Amino acid sequence: MRRKSGRNSRALLAMAVLACFGPPAQAAIIGTCTIVIGVSGTMKSNPSINIFGSKQAGGSSAGATITASATLCSILNLLDCYSVSAPAPIAFTSAPSGGDTNVAFDTVFRLDGSGVDIPGSSPQRVTNGTHTIQVDLTATKSSGIFPAGNYQGTVTVRCE
């Protein structure tokens, strides 16, 4: 009888070990992620007036501070951590007539002072703690030029 119990114990141990190395379980994150908006960015046009962007000469990135705190992330640093992204908007928040016509938007962001541009729609996992993010928005008109006027674009930074 004892021998049978030993086999069951080994089988349970093997299943437990395999469970530890399997793909991470998808579950709700237990914790908080706070985004505090810092500086607003500035978009400038290129000489051809068919690109507005914060990376153009005279432009500047927008910035924010992200503070992530997830219970299991601090214990395991693999599960239950937050991811940050900054997807491109589909239109300007405000623009003169025709300003949104034939326009494609693109965003990139950098975390913690890194010089590496990350595509806005590519979530990046962040560990617990405070992180800085710099976001750049580019609007490219596929035909023609941007009409004169005031433009405003809004990028939503996500922490999920």
HELIX and SHEET records of a PDB file:
HELIX    1   1 ARG A    2  PHE A   21  1                                  20    
HELIX    2   2 THR A   71  LEU A   76  1                                   6    
SHEET    1   A 5 GLY A  31  ILE A  37  0                                        
SHEET    2   A 5 ALA A  62  ALA A  70 -1                                        
SHEET    3   A 5 GLY A 129  LYS A 141 -1                                        
SHEET    4   A 5 ILE A  51  GLY A  53 -1                                        
SHEET    5   A 5 LYS A  44  SER A  45 -1                                        
SHEET    1   B 5 GLY A  31  ILE A  37  0                                        
SHEET    2   B 5 ALA A  62  ALA A  70 -1                                        
SHEET    3   B 5 GLY A 129  LYS A 141 -1                                        
SHEET    4   B 5 VAL A 103  LEU A 111 -1                                        
SHEET    5   B 5 ILE A 118  PRO A 119 -1                                        
SHEET    1   C 3 GLN A 124  VAL A 126  0                                        
SHEET    2   C 3 TYR A  82  SER A  85 -1                                        
SHEET    3   C 3 ARG A 158  CYS A 159 -1                                        
END                                                                             
